[in-house]
Amino acid sequence: MKNYILYILFIIIILPSCISTKYIADGDYLLESYSIKYEGDRIKKEDLENYIRQNPNKTILGMKFHLGLYNLSRNEVKDGFIANWLRTIGEAPVVYDEFYTKKSSSQMELYLQKKGYFNAIVNDSVEYKKKKAKVIYTVSSNEPYRVNEVNYTLEDTSLYSLINTDSGNCLLKKGELFDEDLFTQERQRIEILARNSGYYFFSKEYVFYRVDSSLNSNEVNIEIIFKKYKEDIGGGSYIEKPHPLARINNVYIHTFYQPKLALSNFSEYAASLDTIVYNGINIVYSDAENIKSSIVTESNFIQPNDLYNLENVNRSIRNLSALHAFRLVNINFKETATVDENGEKILECEILLTPSTLQSFTVEVEGTNSSGNIGAAGNLIYQHRNLFKGAENFNLRFKGALETLKESYSSDFGNMVEVGSEMRVSIPKFILPFKSEQFIKKYNPSTTVSVAYNFQRRPDYTRTIANISFGYNWKGNKYLTHIINPIELNFVKIPYMSDDFSTWLEGKYIFYSYQPHLISVTNYSLIYNNQKIQKNADFQYFRLNMESAGNILSSSYKLLNVDSPDGNYELFNTEFAQYLRGDIDFRYYSIINEHNSIVYRLFAGAGIPYGNSNALPFEKKYFSGGANGIRAWQVRNLGPGSYIEEITTTYPNKTADLKLEANIEYRFKLFWLLEGALFVDAGNIWAINSSDEREGALFTGSTFYKEIAVGTGIGTRFDFSFFIFRLDLGIKARDPILPLGQRWIIGNRKMTSDDFTVNIGIGYPF
């Protein structure tokens, strides 16, 4: 197996790369690479690279894989399906062209001049070797120009107070490098400032610059000029006057806007409308009120008699869209002929809300592979996006799954059957303990209530889980989300347990994890994600989870002096779990270019049972391995620590209380829908409680690093846009169950089939 993998890698990557210049004509040269050298200030390479007009062929790990595929098509005697396909997925050789090199140099010079390096010079040279050309750009930046002073000239004195008060936020500052891009940004900033202050008709076209660079020094004076407002008086004529403020008169919210009918037969559409006034807002609906007026007004920031404010418009669009009851949200303003006594123009506002499809059914079918146990699962989902006319998002899910268990995982060869249902309602506001319209407007909160029941039948035991939860989530800012569930109850029952499994559990620490129990949880999650969807740039993801179970119940029993004969308290004749648990998940996505990226991930989590619990509940324990963990091991097949499970054991026991994990994955696009990946995973799980009888499972600060498992491997992904199918081959590199000094496998012994694990997944691992 190992040899096959090496052969495949050699054929698809290395061999095609070796013939990169085979079909380059005599006198031509393949553009191998380019480099940028600096004399003077070092400019960001990625900024200059945007102006290079001829780039070499794409590379993967330094090899021109796509060029190799294209060249393979030349081996075909005639054009045929294979040859055409290879040319489609490959990339034609980039033949060096001096014209593009000179063009690139001049474009970089222009860019540097825009950045204040007025005297910059970019020279280029070429090195030729074996039909390959390497271009070298030498950047001599010379001394840049800096801003000496910034002055304002206001032809419209009505703007003086606004501009003068905000001058400290001006992006053009004394002593900073001259930068033309800042001029554009400053114009946009001034436009937003004005439009947030009531100047609806103001635009960046009213802002001009005059730059004086004749100071006999490397400095410039900048004058920012504000032109007067041009009012159209008809006939192609304009008059100049002070910029007018704009005040909103009426606000109309159309809650059932039908654009097709409104455009095709407006009279019929208008005749079907009714209007009510709620908190000063005109609510326009068709036939019957399709959504509660309070819901849409709480999400709206545009109020009658207020000055126009662009930020309020954008916030209204965001909040109304977040209700999920509307497919489209459009906000229009219409200027009236009225001008009040203060010279303010009057606007009428229309908020047009096109409803989403209210009800839908979805059927999902999926294949599963858990630790080599092959199975299938299906979901039937019903959704209603406006259940009680308050934009409540209602979901009802029915699930069924069947999984074939390997003999070593059960007392009998058999199947695992799982059925369950879940009902979830998301309400777009806080319903308890308080209601605050200002909080709703600012943080866009929602309340979620869910009830679920799950039945699992295995050959060795049967388990039922009933769940009730109540929680909130809200936006802290553009990148931050808070989720808190003050109440979450899980009732876990085990109505059947085989004699063999019961006997195996006796006397083991894990025995307590398989007892019937109740979990009363309060949990909190903080999510930070600064990914910009429309921008191909680096971003970070961070998630913090914390939960506490049983503390409120335990404290209540103690305050009430409730006796417990066996030392553990019960609720509904079931012992409740008591523990603290928390974990963090940090990911950094480094975008090299549109074809290559590297993802780094760190995970750390721990759970500590105490008080009413001797061990964490089974469903709260950590495990490792599998498609989203250390991929060289099957799920739940790694750890804890250096613990070696008996070969003859019928039941796996590879869960623990602490987990540390680190991953690095290099991702690259191949061709068509296919993407590739190379990865390294490291980590393990450990027990915390000294009562755990498994040898080598306990975490100790002096030895844990010796028990880190390391896996590497390759993967393929098929990106179908709406989902990603993933296949990863994990290869063990360091196995903590081996004796000290022999844990590194690569280089110490031959690889065996047990050192390879295939994982199938949907979506990226992280």
C-alpha distance (Angstrom), angle and dihedral (degrees) to the residues before:
residue distance angle dihedral
M1 . . .
K2 3.78 . .
N3 3.82 91.0 .
Y4 3.80 92.4 50.0
I5 3.80 90.1 53.1
L6 3.80 92.1 50.9
Y7 3.81 91.7 47.6
I8 3.80 92.0 50.9
L9 3.80 92.4 48.6
F10 3.80 90.4 49.4
I11 3.80 93.9 49.9
I12 3.81 99.6 44.6
I13 3.79 99.0 39.8
I14 3.78 116.5 13.9
L15 3.80 101.7 37.0
P16 3.85 96.9 50.7
S17 3.80 89.6 47.0
C18 3.80 91.6 56.6
I19 3.80 92.4 64.1
S20 3.81 97.5 50.3
T21 3.84 94.4 127.5
K22 3.79 98.7 33.5
Y23 3.81 94.1 106.7
I24 3.82 99.5 35.3
A25 3.82 108.8 122.4
D26 3.79 121.4 -119.2
G27 3.79 110.4 -86.2
D28 3.80 92.5 24.7
Y29 3.78 127.8 98.8
L30 3.78 132.5 -151.3
L31 3.82 111.1 -122.1
E32 3.80 97.1 -120.1
S33 3.81 99.9 177.3
Y34 3.78 146.4 -44.5
S35 3.77 133.8 -132.7
I36 3.80 135.6 -165.0
K37 3.81 121.2 -138.9
Y38 3.78 124.8 -170.4
E39 3.78 134.6 -140.7
G40 3.77 106.2 -176.0
D41 3.80 126.0 -8.8
R42 3.79 113.9 21.0
I43 3.81 109.9 -123.8
K44 3.81 120.5 -157.0
K45 3.79 106.1 -87.0
E46 3.80 93.9 -145.2
D47 3.82 90.0 56.9
L48 3.80 93.2 53.0
E49 3.80 92.8 43.3
N50 3.81 89.7 65.7
Y51 3.83 87.9 70.2
I52 3.79 98.2 50.0
R53 3.79 105.4 111.0
Q54 3.81 99.5 -162.7
N55 3.79 120.5 45.2
P56 3.81 127.6 -174.3
N57 3.79 121.7 -110.8
K58 3.79 115.9 -72.2
T59 3.80 116.0 -87.7
I60 3.79 136.0 -152.4
L61 3.79 112.8 -160.5
G62 3.78 88.0 -15.9
M63 3.83 94.0 -53.9
K64 3.80 124.9 113.0
F65 3.79 96.1 -127.0
H66 3.82 97.5 162.4
L67 3.82 92.0 48.7
G68 3.80 88.6 51.3
L69 3.80 91.1 55.0
Y70 3.79 91.0 49.7
N71 3.80 91.5 49.7
L72 3.80 90.9 51.4
S73 3.81 87.8 64.4
R74 3.83 89.1 64.0
N75 3.80 89.1 67.2
E76 3.82 88.1 70.6
V77 3.80 113.0 99.1
K78 3.79 91.7 -148.9
D79 3.73 133.9 20.8
G80 3.77 106.7 -93.6
F81 3.76 141.8 147.7
I82 3.82 94.9 -73.3
A83 3.80 94.4 46.2
N84 3.81 93.1 47.2
W85 3.79 91.2 46.2
L86 3.81 92.7 50.9
R87 3.81 90.4 50.4
T88 3.78 90.7 48.9
I89 3.80 95.3 52.4
G90 3.81 94.3 34.0
E91 3.78 132.0 65.6
A92 3.79 127.2 -115.9
P93 3.82 115.5 -121.0
V94 3.79 115.7 -89.4
V95 3.82 105.4 -127.9
Y96 3.79 114.1 -154.4
D97 3.83 113.0 -104.5
E98 3.81 119.4 -170.5
F99 3.83 91.2 -154.8
Y100 3.79 92.1 64.5
T101 3.80 91.8 46.5
K102 3.83 92.1 54.9
K103 3.80 89.7 44.1
S104 3.80 90.1 52.2
S105 3.81 92.1 51.3
S106 3.81 92.3 51.2
Q107 3.80 92.4 46.0
M108 3.81 91.0 51.7
E109 3.82 90.0 50.0
L110 3.81 90.4 52.9
Y111 3.81 90.2 49.0
L112 3.81 91.8 50.6
Q113 3.80 90.8 50.0
K114 3.81 89.1 53.3
K115 3.80 87.0 53.7
G116 3.80 93.5 54.4
Y117 3.82 100.0 -92.5
F118 3.81 94.3 119.5
N119 3.82 93.2 166.3
A120 3.80 97.8 44.4
I121 3.79 119.2 137.4
V122 3.80 126.6 -163.4
N123 3.80 117.6 -162.6
D124 3.77 125.9 -174.5
S125 3.78 134.5 -155.1
V126 3.79 135.2 175.9
E127 3.79 132.0 -139.4
Y128 3.82 115.6 -156.6
K129 3.78 122.9 -158.2
K130 3.82 130.4 158.8
K131 3.81 95.7 -19.7
K132 3.79 91.0 -47.0
A133 3.80 127.6 112.7
K134 3.77 127.3 -154.5
V135 3.82 117.0 -166.2
I136 3.80 120.0 -149.7
Y137 3.81 119.5 -163.1
T138 3.81 114.2 -162.9
V139 3.80 113.2 -159.2
S140 3.81 117.3 -157.5
S141 3.78 102.6 -175.4
N142 3.83 98.1 178.2
E143 3.81 119.9 -168.5
P144 3.81 112.8 -29.5
Y145 3.80 127.8 -136.5
R146 3.80 119.2 -111.8
V147 3.79 135.0 -161.6
N148 3.81 113.2 -93.4
E149 3.81 99.9 -179.0
V150 3.80 140.6 -16.5
N151 3.81 121.1 -142.7
Y152 3.81 133.2 -178.8
T153 3.80 126.8 -136.9
L154 3.81 112.2 -169.5
E155 3.76 114.5 -169.0
D156 3.82 83.5 178.3
T157 3.81 106.9 56.7
S158 3.84 91.3 -171.2
L159 3.81 87.3 78.8
Y160 3.80 93.7 53.4
S161 3.78 97.5 95.7
L162 3.81 93.6 46.5
I163 3.82 95.5 47.2
N164 3.80 96.2 40.2
T165 3.82 93.6 49.4
D166 3.81 91.5 51.5
S167 3.82 98.2 40.0
G168 3.82 91.3 108.5
N169 3.82 89.0 68.9
C170 3.80 93.5 55.2
L171 3.81 110.1 130.5
L172 3.81 92.3 -144.9
K173 3.81 106.4 80.3
K174 3.80 134.7 176.8
G175 3.80 112.7 -96.7
E176 3.80 95.3 18.3
L177 3.80 123.9 119.0
F178 3.79 116.2 -86.8
D179 3.82 105.0 -106.4
E180 3.81 124.1 176.1
D181 3.81 91.4 -160.9
L182 3.81 88.3 63.2
F183 3.80 88.5 57.5
T184 3.82 89.7 60.5
Q185 3.80 91.9 44.6
E186 3.80 91.6 48.7
R187 3.82 91.7 51.6
Q188 3.81 89.5 51.6
R189 3.81 90.9 46.9
I190 3.80 91.8 51.9
E191 3.81 91.1 47.5
I192 3.84 91.2 53.0
L193 3.81 91.0 45.2
A194 3.81 91.5 52.5
R195 3.81 95.2 43.8
N196 3.82 90.2 48.8
S197 3.80 88.0 53.8
G198 3.80 98.5 55.0
Y199 3.83 101.0 -85.1
Y200 3.81 97.3 125.7
F201 3.82 93.6 165.9
F202 3.82 95.6 49.2
S203 3.83 118.1 109.0
K204 3.79 136.7 172.1
E205 3.82 89.4 -102.7
Y206 3.82 87.2 78.4
V207 3.84 90.6 63.3
F208 3.83 119.7 82.8
Y209 3.80 134.6 173.4
R210 3.77 133.6 -142.5
V211 3.82 115.8 -166.1
D212 3.82 123.0 -164.0
S213 3.81 113.4 -163.3
S214 3.84 96.4 164.1
L215 3.81 96.4 99.5
N216 3.82 95.0 114.0
S217 3.80 87.8 -117.8
N218 3.77 136.9 76.2
E219 3.79 90.8 -88.4
V220 3.79 136.5 100.0
N221 3.78 135.0 -156.8
I222 3.79 115.7 -140.1
E223 3.78 125.0 -154.6
I224 3.82 117.6 -166.7
I225 3.81 110.7 -155.6
F226 3.82 124.0 -161.2
K227 3.81 114.1 -158.1
K228 3.79 125.3 -151.0
Y229 3.79 123.3 -101.2
K230 3.81 115.6 -88.5
E231 3.80 112.9 -142.1
D232 3.78 119.4 -162.3
I233 3.84 109.6 -127.7
G234 3.79 94.7 177.4
G235 3.75 134.4 -99.7
G236 3.80 91.3 68.2
S237 3.82 91.2 -64.5
Y238 3.79 128.5 128.0
I239 3.76 136.4 -169.2
E240 3.80 124.7 -152.7
K241 3.82 118.3 -129.1
P242 3.83 139.7 147.6
H243 3.80 115.4 -64.9
P244 3.81 107.8 -92.7
L245 3.77 125.2 -135.2
A246 3.81 116.2 -126.5
R247 3.80 123.3 -139.8
I248 3.80 125.7 -165.7
N249 3.80 116.3 -121.5
N250 3.81 108.8 179.4
V251 3.79 130.5 7.0
Y252 3.81 117.9 -152.5
I253 3.81 119.5 -169.7
H254 3.81 112.5 -164.9
T255 3.80 103.4 -158.8
F256 3.81 96.1 -176.9
Y257 3.79 103.2 35.3
Q258 3.82 113.7 171.0
P259 3.81 107.7 -166.5
K260 3.82 96.5 -171.7
L261 3.80 93.7 52.9
A262 3.81 92.8 41.2
L263 3.80 91.5 53.9
S264 3.81 98.5 39.9
N265 3.82 100.9 40.1
F266 3.78 111.0 8.2
S267 3.81 95.3 169.6
E268 3.80 92.0 56.8
Y269 3.80 90.7 44.9
A270 3.83 93.1 49.2
A271 3.80 91.8 48.3
S272 3.83 90.4 57.9
L273 3.81 94.0 57.0
D274 3.81 130.6 100.2
T275 3.78 127.7 -173.6
I276 3.78 134.4 -149.8
V277 3.81 127.9 178.3
Y278 3.81 116.5 -127.5
N279 3.81 120.3 178.1
G280 3.78 89.8 -21.3
I281 3.84 93.5 -51.7
N282 3.82 121.6 115.7
I283 3.81 108.0 -128.7
V284 3.81 110.3 -159.3
Y285 3.81 117.7 -164.8
S286 3.79 139.8 161.6
D287 3.83 122.6 -114.8
A288 3.82 96.5 -36.8
E289 3.79 132.5 15.0
N290 3.81 103.0 -90.0
I291 3.82 97.4 -170.6
K292 3.79 133.5 20.8
S293 3.77 113.4 -91.7
S294 3.80 91.8 -136.1
I295 3.80 91.6 61.2
V296 3.80 96.6 55.9
T297 3.81 95.0 39.7
E298 3.81 91.5 51.4
S299 3.80 88.8 55.5
N300 3.81 93.4 46.7
F301 3.82 123.2 88.8
I302 3.82 97.9 -179.6
Q303 3.79 110.0 99.5
P304 3.83 133.0 -178.8
N305 3.83 115.6 -100.5
D306 3.83 91.8 20.1
L307 3.78 122.4 122.0
Y308 3.79 113.6 -106.6
N309 3.82 111.8 -87.1
L310 3.81 121.9 -174.4
E311 3.80 93.3 -159.1
N312 3.80 90.7 56.0
V313 3.80 89.0 52.7
N314 3.81 92.6 52.1
R315 3.80 93.0 45.0
S316 3.80 90.4 50.8
I317 3.80 90.9 52.6
R318 3.83 91.6 49.3
N319 3.80 94.7 47.8
L320 3.80 96.3 43.8
S321 3.81 91.1 47.4
A322 3.82 90.1 50.4
L323 3.83 90.1 61.6
H324 3.86 88.1 74.8
A325 3.81 88.4 -149.5
F326 3.81 90.8 100.9
R327 3.79 128.3 63.5
L328 3.81 94.7 -165.7
V329 3.81 132.6 23.6
N330 3.81 118.2 -167.9
I331 3.81 127.2 171.8
N332 3.80 119.5 -163.2
F333 3.81 131.4 -177.5
K334 3.79 124.5 -157.6
E335 3.78 123.2 -162.2
T336 3.81 114.7 -132.5
A337 3.79 126.6 -152.0
T338 3.81 89.8 -115.1
V339 3.80 122.7 107.0
D340 3.82 117.0 -177.2
E341 3.78 127.3 -137.3
N342 3.83 91.3 -88.2
G343 3.79 92.4 56.2
E344 3.80 92.5 -107.1
K345 3.78 118.4 147.4
I346 3.82 117.8 -127.9
L347 3.82 123.0 -128.5
E348 3.79 131.7 -164.7
C349 3.80 114.3 -148.2
E350 3.81 126.5 -150.1
I351 3.80 121.6 -172.5
L352 3.80 108.7 -164.9
L353 3.82 114.9 -160.5
T354 3.81 117.9 -172.3
P355 3.83 109.3 -162.5
S356 3.78 122.2 -124.3
T357 3.79 122.2 -127.4
L358 3.78 99.8 -75.7
Q359 3.81 101.7 -150.9
S360 3.79 132.4 32.4
F361 3.79 141.6 165.8
T362 3.80 122.5 -146.6
V363 3.79 128.9 -170.7
E364 3.80 118.2 -160.4
V365 3.80 126.1 -170.9
E366 3.80 121.9 -174.8
G367 3.77 140.5 172.2
T368 3.80 119.2 -133.3
N369 3.80 134.0 -156.1
S370 3.80 112.5 -174.9
S371 3.78 114.4 173.6
G372 3.78 89.6 -29.7
N373 3.80 92.9 -48.2
I374 3.79 105.7 129.1
G375 3.78 119.2 -149.9
A376 3.77 148.3 142.6
A377 3.78 133.5 -125.3
G378 3.77 137.0 -171.6
N379 3.80 136.4 -165.0
L380 3.78 131.5 -160.6
I381 3.80 110.3 -161.2
Y382 3.79 129.3 -171.7
Q383 3.79 118.9 -169.3
H384 3.80 132.6 -172.0
R385 3.82 116.7 -176.8
N386 3.81 98.5 -165.4
L387 3.79 106.4 28.8
F388 3.81 101.3 161.8
K389 3.82 96.3 16.8
G390 3.78 89.8 -96.6
A391 3.84 97.6 100.9
E392 3.80 88.9 -98.1
N393 3.80 110.0 167.4
F394 3.82 107.6 -142.2
N395 3.81 122.1 -168.6
L396 3.79 126.9 -176.6
R397 3.80 116.1 -174.8
F398 3.79 130.8 -174.9
K399 3.79 117.2 -168.3
G400 3.78 134.2 -169.5
A401 3.81 128.4 177.4
L402 3.78 138.0 175.9
E403 3.79 123.3 -166.9
T404 3.79 128.9 -178.8
L405 3.81 109.7 -135.3
K406 3.77 123.5 -146.1
E407 3.79 115.2 -119.4
S408 3.80 93.0 -114.1
Y409 3.78 90.0 59.2
S410 3.77 99.0 55.6
S411 3.74 141.2 34.6
D412 3.79 88.4 -116.6
F413 3.74 130.2 26.7
G414 3.77 101.9 -104.7
N415 3.75 150.0 112.1
M416 3.76 137.2 -70.8
V417 3.80 110.9 -135.1
E418 3.79 120.8 -164.7
V419 3.79 129.1 -178.5
G420 3.75 128.7 168.4
S421 3.75 149.0 144.4
E422 3.79 136.4 -143.9
M423 3.78 132.6 -164.9
R424 3.80 117.5 -164.2
V425 3.80 130.9 178.0
S426 3.80 122.2 -171.3
I427 3.82 115.0 -163.7
P428 3.84 117.7 -165.1
K429 3.82 96.2 -128.8
F430 3.79 143.1 37.8
I431 3.79 108.6 -82.7
L432 3.81 96.4 -179.7
P433 3.01 144.5 65.3
F434 3.81 92.6 0.2
K435 3.79 143.0 -0.1
S436 3.77 117.8 -143.4
E437 3.79 120.9 172.5
Q438 3.80 91.4 -162.8
F439 3.81 91.4 53.0
I440 3.81 90.0 49.0
K441 3.80 91.5 51.6
K442 3.79 94.3 47.3
Y443 3.81 104.1 39.4
N444 3.82 104.8 23.1
P445 3.84 94.9 -136.0
S446 3.80 129.5 -172.1
T447 3.79 135.9 -166.5
T448 3.79 120.3 -138.7
V449 3.79 125.8 -160.8
S450 3.80 120.3 -177.5
V451 3.79 138.6 175.3
A452 3.80 121.8 -169.9
Y453 3.78 140.2 172.6
N454 3.79 126.9 -167.2
F455 3.81 129.9 -174.7
Q456 3.81 120.5 -164.5
R457 3.80 124.0 -175.8
R458 3.79 120.8 -171.3
P459 3.80 129.4 167.1
D460 3.80 89.8 -108.8
Y461 3.82 101.2 41.7
T462 3.79 145.5 -7.2
R463 3.78 121.2 -133.1
T464 3.81 134.3 -174.0
I465 3.80 124.9 -165.1
A466 3.80 123.6 -167.0
N467 3.79 117.2 -172.4
I468 3.79 134.5 -169.8
S469 3.80 121.4 177.4
F470 3.77 138.6 173.7
G471 3.78 122.4 -172.6
Y472 3.77 152.5 140.2
N473 3.77 138.4 -127.4
W474 3.79 129.6 -171.5
K475 3.79 141.2 165.3
G476 3.79 117.2 -101.4
N477 3.80 92.1 -172.2
K478 3.80 138.7 -37.6
Y479 3.81 93.0 -57.8
L480 3.81 103.5 25.9
T481 3.81 129.6 83.6
H482 3.82 127.6 -178.0
I483 3.80 123.4 -157.8
I484 3.80 122.7 -176.7
N485 3.79 129.4 173.2
P486 3.82 107.6 -170.0
I487 3.80 90.6 179.8
E488 3.79 126.1 37.6
L489 3.80 121.7 151.0
N490 3.80 124.7 -170.8
F491 3.81 120.3 -174.2
V492 3.81 110.2 -164.4
K493 3.80 118.1 -171.2
I494 3.79 128.9 178.1
P495 3.81 104.7 -161.9
Y496 3.80 94.2 172.3
M497 3.80 133.8 33.8
S498 3.79 124.0 169.3
D499 3.80 118.1 -120.0
D500 3.81 91.5 -118.8
F501 3.80 92.9 52.2
S502 3.81 92.5 44.7
T503 3.80 91.0 50.7
W504 3.81 91.0 48.0
L505 3.82 91.3 53.0
E506 3.81 95.0 50.7
G507 3.78 112.6 112.3
K508 3.80 94.7 4.4
Y509 3.79 125.1 120.2
I510 3.81 89.8 -127.6
F511 3.84 88.8 62.1
Y512 3.82 89.8 88.7
S513 3.81 92.1 55.4
Y514 3.82 91.1 61.6
Q515 3.79 97.6 50.7
P516 3.82 121.5 107.1
H517 3.78 107.0 -93.2
L518 3.76 146.3 163.4
I519 3.80 121.9 -131.7
S520 3.80 118.5 -156.9
V521 3.80 103.8 -172.5
T522 3.77 137.3 -175.3
N523 3.80 110.4 -170.8
Y524 3.78 138.0 175.8
S525 3.82 131.3 -165.7
L526 3.78 129.8 -169.4
I527 3.82 117.7 -164.4
Y528 3.80 124.9 -169.4
N529 3.81 119.1 -175.3
N530 3.80 121.6 161.9
Q531 3.80 96.8 178.3
K532 3.79 113.6 141.6
I533 3.80 105.1 -146.9
Q534 3.81 96.5 -152.7
K535 3.81 96.1 41.1
N536 3.80 125.7 76.5
A537 3.81 97.3 -142.0
D538 3.80 140.2 122.7
F539 3.78 115.8 -78.8
Q540 3.79 141.8 173.5
Y541 3.78 134.6 -134.0
F542 3.81 123.5 -162.6
R543 3.79 129.5 176.4
L544 3.80 126.7 -177.4
N545 3.82 119.9 -169.4
M546 3.80 124.9 -173.0
E547 3.78 128.3 171.7
S548 3.76 137.9 173.7
A549 3.80 124.4 -163.8
G550 3.78 133.0 -165.9
N551 3.79 98.2 -1.6
I552 3.80 96.4 113.3
L553 3.82 92.0 47.2
S554 3.80 93.1 45.6
S555 3.81 92.6 48.5
S556 3.82 90.9 48.0
Y557 3.82 92.5 52.0
K558 3.79 91.5 49.2
L559 3.81 92.6 48.3
L560 3.79 89.6 50.6
N561 3.84 91.1 46.7
V562 3.79 91.8 -125.5
D563 3.80 111.4 177.8
S564 3.77 121.4 -131.0
P565 3.82 113.6 -161.8
D566 3.81 96.2 -159.5
G567 3.80 95.6 34.1
N568 3.82 95.8 -103.3
Y569 3.79 125.2 96.3
E570 3.78 123.2 -131.2
L571 3.78 136.5 -154.7
F572 3.82 119.0 -162.6
N573 3.82 87.1 -2.9
T574 3.81 90.2 -60.0
E575 3.78 127.0 108.4
F576 3.79 112.4 -119.2
A577 3.79 123.6 -137.5
Q578 3.79 122.2 -116.0
Y579 3.78 121.7 -164.7
L580 3.80 147.3 119.0
R581 3.80 119.7 -123.3
G582 3.78 133.6 176.6
D583 3.78 140.3 161.4
I584 3.79 141.3 175.5
D585 3.79 129.3 -148.2
F586 3.81 118.7 -166.8
R587 3.81 124.8 -178.9
Y588 3.77 131.2 179.6
Y589 3.79 119.1 -164.5
S590 3.80 112.4 -158.0
I591 3.80 110.7 -165.7
I592 3.81 108.3 -156.5
N593 3.80 94.3 177.1
E594 3.79 138.2 -42.4
H595 3.82 90.7 -70.2
N596 3.83 103.2 39.3
S597 3.79 135.9 46.0
I598 3.80 139.7 159.6
V599 3.80 124.2 -144.4
Y600 3.81 123.0 -159.3
R601 3.80 121.9 -166.0
L602 3.81 135.2 -176.1
F603 3.80 124.1 -174.6
A604 3.80 129.8 -178.6
G605 3.78 127.4 170.0
A606 3.79 139.8 160.7
G607 3.79 138.9 179.1
I608 3.80 125.4 -161.8
P609 3.83 121.1 -163.7
Y610 3.78 118.2 -156.5
G611 3.80 143.3 146.0
N612 3.77 107.5 20.9
S613 3.85 93.7 15.4
N614 3.78 132.8 66.9
A615 3.81 93.6 -171.5
L616 3.77 140.0 12.5
P617 3.82 114.0 -91.3
F618 3.80 111.0 -97.5
E619 3.83 93.5 -112.2
K620 3.83 90.9 53.9
K621 3.80 96.4 51.6
Y622 3.79 122.3 103.1
F623 3.79 125.3 -116.9
S624 3.78 134.2 179.8
G625 3.78 140.0 -148.7
G626 3.76 128.1 51.8
A627 3.79 135.6 91.9
N628 3.83 94.8 -43.1
G629 3.81 100.2 37.3
I630 3.80 135.6 36.0
R631 3.78 95.1 -13.1
A632 3.81 97.1 -163.0
W633 3.82 87.5 72.5
Q634 3.78 128.0 56.4
V635 3.78 116.5 -112.6
R636 3.84 112.8 -73.1
N637 3.81 89.9 6.6
L638 3.81 100.4 104.7
G639 3.78 127.2 82.0
P640 2.88 152.6 -67.3
G641 3.81 91.5 -149.1
S642 3.79 110.9 -60.3
Y643 3.81 93.5 -29.7
I644 3.82 112.8 146.8
E645 3.77 113.3 -152.0
E646 3.77 118.1 -142.9
I647 3.78 111.4 -97.4
T648 3.78 90.7 -135.8
T649 3.79 95.5 50.1
T650 3.77 114.4 127.8
Y651 3.80 96.2 -158.1
P652 3.81 126.0 47.7
N653 3.79 117.0 -127.4
K654 3.78 104.9 -172.8
T655 3.79 105.0 130.8
A656 3.79 127.1 105.7
D657 3.81 147.5 169.2
L658 3.81 102.3 -104.0
K659 3.80 132.5 47.2
L660 3.80 132.6 -173.6
E661 3.77 121.5 -179.9
A662 3.82 139.0 166.4
N663 3.80 128.3 -175.7
I664 3.79 137.3 -176.0
E665 3.80 119.7 -171.5
Y666 3.79 127.6 -178.9
R667 3.82 110.7 -156.7
F668 3.78 125.6 -166.0
K669 3.77 136.1 172.2
L670 3.79 116.7 -118.8
F671 3.79 113.2 177.0
W672 3.78 141.9 -54.6
L673 3.83 106.9 -3.6
L674 3.79 92.9 -25.9
E675 3.78 124.8 112.1
G676 3.79 128.5 175.9
A677 3.79 135.1 -147.0
L678 3.79 140.0 -168.3
F679 3.79 116.4 -163.1
V680 3.77 146.5 178.5
D681 3.82 120.4 -158.9
A682 3.80 126.4 -172.1
G683 3.79 134.7 176.8
N684 3.78 146.6 76.9
I685 3.79 143.8 -151.6
W686 3.80 127.4 -108.9
A687 3.79 140.7 -169.8
I688 3.80 118.0 -116.2
N689 3.81 102.2 -169.7
S690 3.81 114.1 82.2
S691 3.81 88.1 -144.7
D692 3.79 89.0 74.9
E693 3.81 104.2 109.9
R694 3.82 97.4 -158.8
E695 3.80 109.8 114.6
G696 3.79 113.2 -122.1
A697 3.82 93.5 9.5
L698 3.82 98.1 105.4
F699 3.81 119.8 99.7
T700 3.80 114.9 -124.8
G701 3.77 125.4 174.2
S702 3.80 93.3 -133.5
T703 3.82 98.0 52.4
F704 3.81 110.0 22.9
Y705 3.81 93.8 93.9
K706 3.82 88.7 59.0
E707 3.80 88.6 59.6
I708 3.80 97.2 55.5
A709 3.80 111.4 127.6
V710 3.80 117.6 -144.0
G711 3.77 125.9 -160.6
T712 3.76 132.4 173.8
G713 3.76 134.2 -177.9
I714 3.76 151.8 134.6
G715 3.77 131.1 -91.6
T716 3.77 143.6 -171.6
R717 3.79 128.2 -148.7
F718 3.79 128.9 -164.4
D719 3.79 107.6 -151.9
F720 3.82 108.5 -154.4
S721 3.84 91.4 168.6
F722 3.81 94.7 -124.1
F723 3.82 91.3 54.4
I724 3.81 140.2 1.2
F725 3.79 121.8 -131.6
R726 3.80 111.3 -152.7
L727 3.80 133.5 -163.2
D728 3.83 118.1 -177.3
L729 3.80 128.8 -177.0
G730 3.80 109.4 -155.6
I731 3.81 120.9 -161.5
K732 3.80 122.1 -162.7
A733 3.81 112.3 -123.2
R734 3.82 100.9 166.4
D735 3.81 124.3 19.0
P736 3.83 117.5 -166.8
I737 3.81 94.0 -157.3
L738 3.82 90.8 68.0
P739 3.83 120.0 90.6
L740 3.79 117.5 -83.7
G741 3.78 110.7 -85.9
Q742 3.80 92.1 27.4
R743 3.79 101.1 63.3
W744 3.80 96.0 102.3
I745 3.79 103.8 84.6
I746 3.80 101.6 -175.6
G747 3.78 107.8 81.2
N748 3.82 95.1 10.9
R749 3.79 103.7 69.7
K750 3.77 143.4 -3.4
M751 3.78 118.2 -78.0
T752 3.79 117.5 -111.1
S753 3.79 132.1 -163.8
D754 3.83 89.0 -98.7
D755 3.80 88.6 65.4
F756 3.81 92.2 64.2
T757 3.82 125.6 73.2
V758 3.79 127.7 -178.7
N759 3.80 116.5 -150.4
I760 3.79 126.0 -169.3
G761 3.78 118.7 -159.3
I762 3.79 144.9 163.3
G763 3.80 114.9 -127.6
Y764 3.78 128.3 0.2
P765 3.83 116.5 -46.4
F766 3.82 89.5 -120.6
